[in-house]
């Protein structure tokens, strides 16, 4: 065991190449070693088997799993723990080429498998999510104007930002694919007087959103369906379509089908806004970056993150002409920081609802994602597009100022004059 410990420490030192690491490691037999004083982080390795696993792969994946399973103790701030784990990654070998996340298989992204995956993640407990989400139960990237807003205001700013981008008008038909707990649709109905349809595969979300529309007097304007997006029956029906934090569950091989459904349900000249997590680098699409195995196993089974180029390519293939692209990467880092703080503030209630293990999963996952967005491991893009199947120019504004200033929408119509 002493030889294993010495080999482990020597391996880390060699991998760090003289770079500082504010870490103290406490071994299962009580022996401690500090790489720097004072150490901002203490990692307690409770089994010798954990050392062998760390020598074989990604520190973020291994430490994340060990933390959830109670095999490792972590002391320090989340941001320091994650910075140390990133430093340890440099000391350990990369995964072998050809390794595949466990969700690659024949059943991946079938309707049955997608429903199972969505229910695994979202049907934990509405009461659990209510502890740390905002008052509208928005489980997606918020929108900050100063970075100082509380999560309630930031999420409502996100709703309004999306509604303004879509230039929603009274009486328009809006489809929300993956509507969650119904916050965006309720906002759009109350503030922009639309007629809405929301679809979700989560039974918990479906019942909550449906009850909310009834409670807030919106049931005659907003319909909530427990439905796979592929089963939406309408054709050339909706003026606008929005999808927020949903297409990560679609799968890269199904993006053409996904955007094909949006093309089918949209009227000619209708607009769609797709809001979702994207890979920061093209070669990150396979999910082989640090932390991906942990997320696949514990958080988002069957999740796949495409790069922005693929999103735009697949949209163009379905006659969805891109009008606007915005990267909200820092907004998601700040959103996740709010969520982790709120979850920690309600730790006892959360553990009582979902158990200590699931609490640890969500805490380390969300802290890790905040760090990942900050470090450019992932991005978040809103892509606005219009259905353009003919040759004539579909309606769009001259400029994007309308998204921020009232009365500034000016329809782009070429003035041929005497030509």
PyMOL commands that set and color helices and strands:
alter all, ss='L'
color gray80, all
select helices_A, chain A and resi 2-16+48-56+59-68+78-89+111-122+126-132+151-165+183-192+203-215+229-231+247-249+252-265+282-284+292-298+308-316+329-345+347-354+356-374+401-403
alter helices_A, ss='H'
color red, helices_A
select strands_A, chain A and resi 23-26+32-34+41-45+72-75+173-177+195-200+222-226+238-244+266-279+320-327+378-387
alter strands_A, ss='S'
color yellow, strands_A
deselect
rebuild
show_as cartoon
